[in-house]
Amino acid sequence: MSTPTPDQVLLPTYGAPARTFVSGHGSWLTDDAGRDHLDFLCGLAVTSLGHAHPAITEAITAQASTLSHTSNLFATTPALELAAKLRDAAGWADGRAFFCNSGAEANEAAIKLARRHGKHRDPGKVNVVALTGSFHGRLLGALKLTGNPAKHEPFEPLGSWVTHVPHDDPDALAAAVDDRTCAVWVEVVQGEGGVRPLDAAMLERAREVCDAHDALLVVDEVQTGIGRLGEWYGWQTTSVVPDVICLAKGLANGLPIGAILAHGVAAKAFQPGDHASTFGGNPVACAAANAVMDVIDREDLLANTRAMGERLADGMIALDSPHVVGQRGRGLLRALLLDAPVSATVTGHALEQLLVVNNVASDAVRLAPPLNVTPDEIDEGLRRLGLALSAATHENGTS
Ligand SMILES: Cc1ncc(COP(=O)(O)O)c(C=O)c1O
């Protein structure tokens, strides 16, 4: 049978794919024409150890040939070990995890946990305050949290339990939180919102008002967690400590997994029967995640992420192009900021230069290389990005 095209077999949720990739190795992806691309996107910040990492492949194959599913009626060693690793990385002795299968699912689990926390105190304590420009997923609850009205509109009504406040207005945040608020939802760096770090003042005020109103501070670490910002968790690059974090993307280097980690009062909110996932805690996905965390630890990849992140940031600023107006981000989650809405054009030219990046906003290109990227690869990525910018400049006739 010849392989069908996406429009022949898939619902039309995605645009036409620009490439078909058939294999990958480290920071490199090979397409069906045999061309090697430098992957500075990692499947949307997922394959943090690069493609076909031998330790991950070995962990997956060993677990798949031992035990691949039990359901949540039974415990498995990989899931228990992973929960302990996540807890230890946070430094939360009383930390407790729940496993699911994606970032949106992690947010949904956290919504239910926050509601249980609230309703244990007051039946009406079910509201959430979230931020404009945020992204928390496409399932209905996570979509409601997402601070992007255009994404809501086709699916309204989504209820009235979320208030969105500007991501840079601590006073508006404080004014929106009251005793009926069960949680405040933030990302340390808004990934889909354009790789936009939140100001320390915003995070600090969020912590303060949560404490004042007995609400949980939930940090969505789906994109920023597991080393992406140069610490295990993004909140560890800030001065605030959340009550709950949501994880997914980089956790198992490409196998579907999601998790929440809660501590303190938040870890006491769920009771048996409150939440479940048939596949959650799947031993193969958990074995992959354990291997990811072991490799990051063993190879000191948090330090590499910080160093390579600085190298990438410095290199982006130094790019000789009239389009470049700056960069933002932290660790290896970065955006190149452009002077005009040309990021789709730049991203297209980058692909022609065999560099995979994405246009996260009309004037911002996202770069999320693997955490084990080398200095030579960073420099090569910058060289290709420079060529893409030149091509975009010529196309716009502004050279
Ligand atoms: C911060 C954040 N939360 C949640 C999600 C949703 O994750 P998923 O696509 O795995 O459902 C994403 C995906 O980009 C994200 O960046």
The ligand as an ORCA input file, in Angstrom:
! r2SCAN-3c Opt
* xyz 0 1
  C       2.600     25.624     28.715
  C       1.813     24.586     27.972
  N       0.795     23.964     28.586
  C       0.075     23.015     27.977
  C       0.339     22.645     26.677
  C      -0.493     21.578     26.017
  O       0.251     20.419     25.891
  P      -0.268     19.211     24.963
  O      -0.180     19.688     23.555
  O       0.667     18.076     25.289
  O      -1.667     18.914     25.369
  C       1.393     23.262     25.995
  C       1.685     22.914     24.600
  O       2.300     23.649     23.866
  C       2.149     24.264     26.657
  O       3.164     24.894     26.053
*
